[in-house]
Amino acid sequence: MKKIILILAIVLTGIFSVNAQDQSSPTDRIIAQYTNVAQLTPEQVTKTRPMFDSFVATRKANKEKYANNPEGLKTANQTNKENLKAQLKTVLTAEQMEKIEEYQKIKKEREEKTK
């Protein structure tokens, strides 16, 4: 009986720790992706974090503002994306921007294939 309780406790601990790791913020997930793809330095991460925070906040605001207007939402999010790209160009190298753009292109192609 003690073994069963111990095994159950270990399994539950594992489940809860996995769920806790998935609770990262959208900004953290974006930074992790960009760091993985373009090898951002710690200094670049520090400089880009406010840019990504603003990007995520604006997307959230757009979602609420344009809840009943899909075209307006698409346009607002595209503008937000272009603003982020312009800001990132001031911090990242041209090579890093190329890597990010290539990654986004591949990601978009994968998403279109799964639709």
C-alpha positions as a LaTeX table, in Angstrom:
\begin{tabular}{lrrr}
\hline
Residue & $x$ (\AA) & $y$ (\AA) & $z$ (\AA) \\
\hline
Met1 & 0.00 & 0.00 & 0.00 \\
Lys2 & 2.85 & 2.37 & 0.84 \\
Lys3 & 4.45 & 1.64 & $-2.52$ \\
Ile4 & 1.25 & 2.46 & $-4.37$ \\
Ile5 & 0.86 & 5.76 & $-2.51$ \\
Leu6 & 4.51 & 6.62 & $-3.15$ \\
Ile7 & 4.20 & 5.83 & $-6.88$ \\
Leu8 & 1.00 & 7.85 & $-7.10$ \\
Ala9 & 2.69 & 10.81 & $-5.38$ \\
Ile10 & 5.63 & 10.64 & $-7.80$ \\
Val11 & 3.33 & 10.50 & $-10.84$ \\
Leu12 & 1.24 & 13.43 & $-9.61$ \\
Thr13 & 4.36 & 15.45 & $-8.85$ \\
Gly14 & 5.58 & 14.83 & $-12.40$ \\
Ile15 & 2.26 & 15.86 & $-13.91$ \\
Phe16 & 2.07 & 19.07 & $-11.90$ \\
Ser17 & 5.66 & 20.04 & $-12.68$ \\
Val18 & 5.09 & 19.57 & $-16.42$ \\
Asn19 & 1.98 & 21.75 & $-16.25$ \\
Ala20 & 3.85 & 24.41 & $-14.31$ \\
Gln21 & 6.53 & 24.57 & $-17.01$ \\
Asp22 & 3.90 & 25.10 & $-19.72$ \\
Gln23 & 2.62 & 28.19 & $-17.91$ \\
Ser24 & 5.36 & 30.48 & $-19.27$ \\
Ser25 & 4.31 & 33.85 & $-20.61$ \\
Pro26 & 3.87 & 34.48 & $-24.33$ \\
Thr27 & 6.85 & 36.85 & $-24.20$ \\
Asp28 & 9.05 & 34.13 & $-22.70$ \\
Arg29 & 7.98 & 31.66 & $-25.38$ \\
Ile30 & 8.74 & 34.15 & $-28.18$ \\
Ile31 & 12.12 & 35.00 & $-26.68$ \\
Ala32 & 12.96 & 31.32 & $-26.35$ \\
Gln33 & 12.07 & 30.74 & $-30.02$ \\
Tyr34 & 14.07 & 33.74 & $-31.22$ \\
Thr35 & 17.03 & 32.80 & $-29.02$ \\
Asn36 & 16.96 & 29.27 & $-30.41$ \\
Val37 & 16.62 & 30.38 & $-34.04$ \\
Ala38 & 18.88 & 33.44 & $-34.11$ \\
Gln39 & 21.17 & 32.82 & $-31.12$ \\
Leu40 & 20.27 & 36.03 & $-29.30$ \\
Thr41 & 22.85 & 37.19 & $-26.79$ \\
Pro42 & 21.79 & 37.91 & $-23.19$ \\
Glu43 & 22.19 & 41.63 & $-23.93$ \\
Gln44 & 19.89 & 41.33 & $-26.96$ \\
Val45 & 17.33 & 39.44 & $-24.90$ \\
Thr46 & 17.34 & 42.27 & $-22.35$ \\
Lys47 & 16.88 & 44.88 & $-25.07$ \\
Thr48 & 14.16 & 42.99 & $-26.95$ \\
Arg49 & 12.04 & 41.92 & $-23.95$ \\
Pro50 & 10.16 & 45.28 & $-23.78$ \\
Met51 & 9.57 & 45.06 & $-27.54$ \\
Phe52 & 8.05 & 41.59 & $-27.21$ \\
Asp53 & 6.02 & 42.64 & $-24.15$ \\
Ser54 & 4.54 & 45.51 & $-26.16$ \\
Phe55 & 3.91 & 43.20 & $-29.14$ \\
Val56 & 2.03 & 40.67 & $-26.99$ \\
Ala57 & 0.03 & 43.38 & $-25.19$ \\
Thr58 & $-0.97$ & 44.99 & $-28.49$ \\
Arg59 & $-2.07$ & 41.65 & $-29.96$ \\
Lys60 & $-4.22$ & 41.05 & $-26.88$ \\
Ala61 & $-5.74$ & 44.53 & $-27.14$ \\
Asn62 & $-6.37$ & 44.01 & $-30.86$ \\
Lys63 & $-8.14$ & 40.73 & $-30.15$ \\
Glu64 & $-10.54$ & 42.51 & $-27.80$ \\
Lys65 & $-10.93$ & 45.62 & $-29.95$ \\
Tyr66 & $-11.59$ & 43.74 & $-33.18$ \\
Ala67 & $-13.53$ & 40.80 & $-31.72$ \\
Asn68 & $-16.28$ & 41.18 & $-34.33$ \\
Asn69 & $-14.08$ & 42.40 & $-37.18$ \\
Pro70 & $-11.74$ & 39.68 & $-38.54$ \\
Glu71 & $-10.35$ & 41.92 & $-41.30$ \\
Gly72 & $-9.65$ & 44.73 & $-38.85$ \\
Leu73 & $-7.92$ & 42.25 & $-36.54$ \\
Lys74 & $-5.78$ & 40.92 & $-39.37$ \\
Thr75 & $-4.76$ & 44.42 & $-40.44$ \\
Ala76 & $-4.01$ & 45.58 & $-36.89$ \\
Asn77 & $-1.95$ & 42.47 & $-36.14$ \\
Gln78 & $-0.01$ & 42.86 & $-39.40$ \\
Thr79 & 0.81 & 46.46 & $-38.47$ \\
Asn80 & 1.88 & 45.30 & $-35.01$ \\
Lys81 & 4.12 & 42.65 & $-36.57$ \\
Glu82 & 5.74 & 45.20 & $-38.90$ \\
Asn83 & 6.36 & 47.54 & $-35.97$ \\
Leu84 & 8.05 & 44.72 & $-34.04$ \\
Lys85 & 10.19 & 43.86 & $-37.05$ \\
Ala86 & 11.32 & 47.49 & $-37.40$ \\
Gln87 & 12.19 & 47.64 & $-33.69$ \\
Leu88 & 14.10 & 44.34 & $-33.83$ \\
Lys89 & 16.21 & 45.62 & $-36.72$ \\
Thr90 & 17.67 & 48.22 & $-34.35$ \\
Val91 & 18.97 & 45.50 & $-32.00$ \\
Leu92 & 19.59 & 42.37 & $-34.07$ \\
Thr93 & 22.14 & 41.81 & $-36.82$ \\
Ala94 & 21.12 & 41.41 & $-40.46$ \\
Glu95 & 22.08 & 37.72 & $-40.25$ \\
Gln96 & 19.86 & 37.20 & $-37.20$ \\
Met97 & 16.95 & 38.93 & $-38.94$ \\
Glu98 & 17.41 & 36.66 & $-41.97$ \\
Lys99 & 17.33 & 33.57 & $-39.75$ \\
Ile100 & 14.15 & 34.78 & $-38.05$ \\
Glu101 & 12.44 & 35.60 & $-41.35$ \\
Glu102 & 13.38 & 32.18 & $-42.76$ \\
Tyr103 & 12.07 & 30.49 & $-39.61$ \\
Gln104 & 8.79 & 32.40 & $-39.83$ \\
Lys105 & 8.42 & 31.51 & $-43.52$ \\
Ile106 & 8.91 & 27.79 & $-42.80$ \\
Lys107 & 6.55 & 27.96 & $-39.83$ \\
Lys108 & 3.85 & 29.63 & $-41.96$ \\
Glu109 & 4.24 & 26.99 & $-44.69$ \\
Arg110 & 3.83 & 24.21 & $-42.10$ \\
Glu111 & 0.70 & 25.86 & $-40.70$ \\
Glu112 & $-0.81$ & 26.17 & $-44.18$ \\
Lys113 & $-0.14$ & 22.49 & $-44.89$ \\
Thr114 & $-1.94$ & 21.42 & $-41.71$ \\
Lys115 & $-5.08$ & 23.42 & $-42.55$ \\
\hline
\end{tabular}
